[in-house]
């Protein structure tokens, strides 16, 4: 799919027809491909400049950008710098603060100090400061799986998909209705079958027809087109909301086809609520892995495909997760009937508070999580914790009450991984041969050795090097156990002091 700003359509006669490519555009596709291939090893800025020049020469700059958008998704870029850019910036800014950079000479002095700390030259530090910015990244691999003809074919399919973003209803006739029904169900769209003088026709709408411009519609319809276009013979008509004006779009098997090679898969979502939840959940450090569109669940003579599943990392256990948005009353009743038929699985249902069906979901032995606007992570985390507590208890019951690892030093995380359980399952165990210091198990003999070697007034770097010899990372906790604290002295670093 393309972004909507790259959409090219004709509205002649009140229609809404994508402006597909023709044989003459294949030459332009070849030039765009050649531009990428010719800039391997050069910066993105140089590539963008060459593409801009090509846009100026072409009859339609959107066509150049459309070809480039498809290629850019598969191109590989990397940061090349003598010094890690983040480290170079942090060190340079620290030295600049100490020097007080105003003049060029002071800048050179700051870079010189940074270079000494980084064991590099001032030129290398300067070169690395912003090497990770997008424009300075280097193209390392140009897309090779498309020739100019295949790129045109992929562009036309992507253009048609983009034209469906604002569709509110799609009508399909096809020689392979089974494949289309399967795709419709997988995308969880509502549909009905009508008999027409031209044969049976699928009428497909989104699940919340109250909202005519929902992206849940457009993305799903675009994905549906790909499945339809794979069938031998098909015809598709769509009603499109073109900025408040309804227009008709018509496509058939002579307009677009699916290239032999599959495009790079991108995770897509049926609503902004789902996309927002998935993005925020990914930032959490939990013992649950989020799975998009898990396997179907049997629900009587139908199937339900939940939006997500949570897989517990330390056991074979899955919790399914469905998000019920602001749907029509009829669709809510259908969904409740499906949930009523789902048995013997753990299922959480986030339900829009405006629907008022939380109690009905709870009555079906599924956990309801009310939300308004966005699904609160705390509510989901609390619901998962109910399962996790039992899973942790079951795992802990398989372990002895006392654990005696052979190592002198071992983290709780490493011990849990060794036993294939979560950290919570081992935290309450007894460790007769070790003392627990922060998140690390340490033998008393090691602590005794450290007491003899750590002294008041030593630099923090010296102490950290000492602890590294014992494979200890939890410096703060160990120093506290030994009776020391860290006194920070500006940019000069830390000094170990007795409490």
Secondary structure, DSSP 4 states (H G I P E B T S, - for coil): ---GGG--EE-GGGB-EE----TTHHHHHHHHHHHHHHTTTSBHHHHHHHHHHHHHHSS-HHHHHHHHHHHHTT-EEE---SS-HHHHHHHHHHHHHHHT--SHHHHHHHHHHHHHHHTS-HHHHHHHTTTTSGGG-EEEE---S--HHHHHHHHHHHHHHHHTTTEEEEEEEES-HHHHHHHHHHTT-EEEEEEETTEEEEEEE-S-TT-TT-HHHHHHHHHHHHHHHTSSSEEEEEEEEETTEEEEEEEETTT----SSPPPP----SSHHHHHHHHHHHTS--SEEEEES---EEETTEEE--SEEEEETTSS-EEEEEEE-S--HHHHHHHHHHHHH--SSEEEEEEEGGG--HHHHHHTT-EEEEESSS--HHHHHHHHHHHHHHHHHHHHHTS-SB---SSSEEEHHHHHHHHTS-HHHHHTSB-TT-EEETTEEE-HHHHHHHHHH--TT-BHHHHHHHHHHTT---HHHHHHHHTEEEEE-GGG-EEEEE-
